[in-house]
Amino acid sequence: MIRAQDGVFSVQQAKDAGFTRAQIAARVAKGEWERDLSGVLRAADHPVTPRSRVRAAVLSLGGECTLIGQSAAFWWHLTDIPPADVEVAVDHSSQPRSRKGVRILRRAVPPEDRVVVDGVAVTKKPATVLAAVASLGLLVGAKLMDQALQAGVSLEAMRAVHRRTAGRHGAALAFRLLVLAGGGARSEAERKTHRMLRVAGIGGWIANHELWLRGYGQAVLDLAFLEQKVLVEIDGWAYHRDLRAFLRDARRQNALVLDGWVVIRTNWFELRETPEAFVRNVREALVAQGRSTMI
């Protein structure tokens, strides 16, 4: 049991296993077991790990609590960043005392949003993602949602959770991320790309230019500099690039390169994080292609 629970266990679990209070105290006195959070023990030969911290928090608060938010995302392996404080929801009627390293929220978790994973009660993935992004902010929250969608979390399931929790803190941000996930990220990325190029004084491009490519057929180019044969391909989130789209885009890009085009790929995340790098890449490609046409 101890190994299966990351080295931690409750005092009640020890008693259920047949240990008396005196025997428990003796193990602690010998240094074989150590006191952890209230009502929780840890085997001394097992190190404190992010997982043991999470499990200890849940054991300390009892079976009716639920792991939520970023802590739940960590437990689901949707992120490998351990929580600074373990986020746990308890019923509104509960009055638990504070515990070091544990953030206790009085919040009712509906049964349909709750499941036990590896012995820990945790919010299901759709509810987990929506709760986590509320505290992560737009960019980091978008990365988490994009990763969750790639891992198979249903967009419609997240929308259903959002409808049930629309009045909760962070609901507005969650709604915007759901819109972006539904295809809005690509539209926003296109608008941002056009705006950035205009602000940078880079002209001479055409959006959504139709072209016939040998070996491929009819193609629509997101943003093309026809004279220099420089193309900017704009993506939204990785979620929308399934294997079929990846193979189709690879064949299309190969046809473009064979026809003499330089292809620059950008996406919503790059345009939000490092827009200056995107503009620099476009400038350098235009200069390089301009020189090649003069040779």
N, C-alpha and C positions, 0 to 999 in steps of 0.2 A: 504493500500500500504506500509506504513512504516514498519509494522510488517512483511509483506511478504518479505521485502528487508533487513531483519536483522537490521532494525533501521536506515538505511541510504537511502538517496534519493538525486537526483540532484536538483539544483536550478531550472533548466528547468522543471523538473517534478512537483515541487511545483507551478510554474507559470501555467503549463498546468492544474493543479488541481484548479486554480482560485485565487491563492494568488498573490497579487501585490508585487512589490519590497518593498514598505513601510510595508506591513503586514509581509513579511519575516523578514525584519530588526527588527520589533517589537518583533517577536517571539524569535529572537536571543538575543535581548536586555533583554527580560524577563528571559532568560536562559532555555526556553522550547526547543529550537533547538541550536545546536552548529555547528560551522564551522569545517568541516573535511578537506579533500583535496580540491584542487582548484575546485570550482563549485559544491561541495558536502556538504550536511548538514546531521547531525545526531540528532535523538531525544535524548534529555538529559537523559531520563529515560531508555534508552537502552544502555547496556554496550558495550565497544569495544571488539569484539571477532575476532578470525581468519577469520570467514566468513564475518563479516562486513568490515574488512580490505580489503579482496579480492574484495568485491562488490564495496567498495568506490573507489578503484583503477580503476576498469573498468568503473564506472560511470564518474569518473573524466576525463578519456581519450576519452570517447565518444564511439558511437556504432560501429565504424569500427575496434576497437582494439580486440585482442583475448587473452584469458588467456592460458598460455603455461607451459610446463615443470613441475617442482615439484608442482607449484601452481595449475596447471590443475589436476594433480594427486590427490591433496588434495580435489579439488572441486568434482572430480569423486568418492571420498571415496576409492580410491585405496591405500591411506596412511592416517593415522590419525595424521601425523606430519605436523603442519602448516608451511608454508614457512616463512623464516626470512624476505625476501623481496618478494613482489608479482611480479611475472614475467609476463609481458604483451608484446605482439608483436603488432607493428603498421606498417602501410604501409611505404615503403621507402620514399615516398614523404612527410610524416608527420614530423613535427619538434616540438614536444611537449617539454615543459620545464620539467626539472626533478621534481620529487615529492618524498617526504620523504617516505621511506619504499617501494618504487616501483622501480623495475628494468625494464627499457624500452628497448626493442630490436626492431630494424628496420628489420623486417622480413616479407616476404609475406607468408601468410597462405593460401594454395589453398582451394577453396570452398569445395572440397570433403573431406578435413580434418577438417572442421569447423562445429560446431553445437551449438545451444543455449540450455543451461541446467539451469533450474531454473532462467531464466532471464539473464544469463551471457553467452556471446559468448566464447566458449572454444574449444580447439582442441579435436577431437574425440579420443577415448581411445587408438587406436594403435599409433597414432602420439604422444599422450601425453606420453605414456610409453617410446618410443624411445627418445624423447627430454629430459625426466627426467633422464634416466639412463646415459646420456652423462655427466651430472654433478654430479651424485651420485657415480660413480666409479664401479669397477667390482663387489665387494661383495654385497654392498647395492643395486646396480642396479639389480643384479641377483635376490635378494629377491623381489624387486618390480615387475620385469618381471614375476617371478614365481607366485606371488600373483595375478597378472593381468590375467595370463593364467588360473589359478584356477577359477577366477571370470568370465571366458568365453570370454576373449579377444582372438581373433583368431591369431594364429601364422602366418598364411599365410597373414592376413591383415597387420601385423607388417612388414613382409618381403616386401610387396608391398610398404609400406611407405618408407622403407629403400632404395628400389631401386630408388624411386623418389628423395630422399634426400641424396644420397651417398656421395656427396661432402661436406656436412655440418659438423661442429665441432662435434666430438663424434661419427662419423659414424663407425669408426673402432671398437670402444668398443661395439657399438650396434650390429655390425655384429658378434663379438665374442659371445655376449650373445644370439643372435638368433641361432647360431650353438649349443651352450650349451643347449638351450631350446629344440632344435630339437632332442635331444638324446645324444649330445656330453658331457653333464655333467656326465652321468653315465660312459662313456668311460674314461673321464679324471679322475673321482673318482677312477676307477679301477687301472689305471696306478699309480696314486698318492699313493694308498693303498699299492701296491706292492713295490714301491720305499721306502716308509716310513718304512715298515717292514724290508727290507733289510738293510737300514741305521741303524735301531735300533738293528740289529743283531738277529732278530727273524726269524728263519727258520723252516723247517719241514712242510710247508704248500703246498697245491696243489690247483691250480686255476681251476675253472670250472669242478669240480669232479662230475661224475654221480653216483647216488645212488638210490636204490629202497627203498621206505618208505612204511611200512605197513599202510593201510588206506588212502594212498595218491597216490602212484604209482611212476613213474620215476621222479626224481628231479635232477637238476643241481645245485651244491653248488658253490657259487661265490668264496669262499676261505676257504678251510677246513684243519684243523689240525686233521688228522685221528686218531692218537694215543690218543690224549686227548679228541677227539670228541668236538672240539670247531669250530664253524662256524662263519665266518664274511659275513654278507649280505650287499651288497653295493647298495645304491640307488643314483639316480641322483637328480632330483628336484621333489617336491611334485606334480607338474602338471601332471606327468605321472602315479600317483597312483590314478586311478579312483576307484569307488566302487567295480567293478568286480575284479580288481587287488588286492584291499585291502582284499576282502573276500577270494580270492584264496591264497594270501600270509599268511593269518591268519590260514587257514586250513593246509597249508604246514608247518608253524612254529609249530603248535600244534603237528603234526606228528613227527617233529624233536625232540621236547622236550620229547615226550613220548618214543622216541627211545634213550634217554639219552644225546642228544646234548645240549650244551650251545650255544645260538645264540646271537651274537653281531651285532647290526645293526648300520651302519654308512651311511653317505651321503656326497654329494659334499660340503655342507655348513659346516659341522663339520670338514671335512678334510682341508678346507680353514681357518676356524676360530680357532679351538682348536685341532690341530693334536696331541698334546702331550696327551690330554685326551683319544683319541682313542688308542694310543699306550699303555697307562697305563691300559686301560680296557682289551686289549688283553693279556698283561703280567699277570694281576691278574687272568683272566679266565684260562689261561694255568697252572698257579701255583695251583689254586684251583682244577682243573680237574686232574692234575698230582697227587695231594694228594689223591683224591677220588679213583683213580685206584689202589692205594697202600693199601687201607683199606680192 
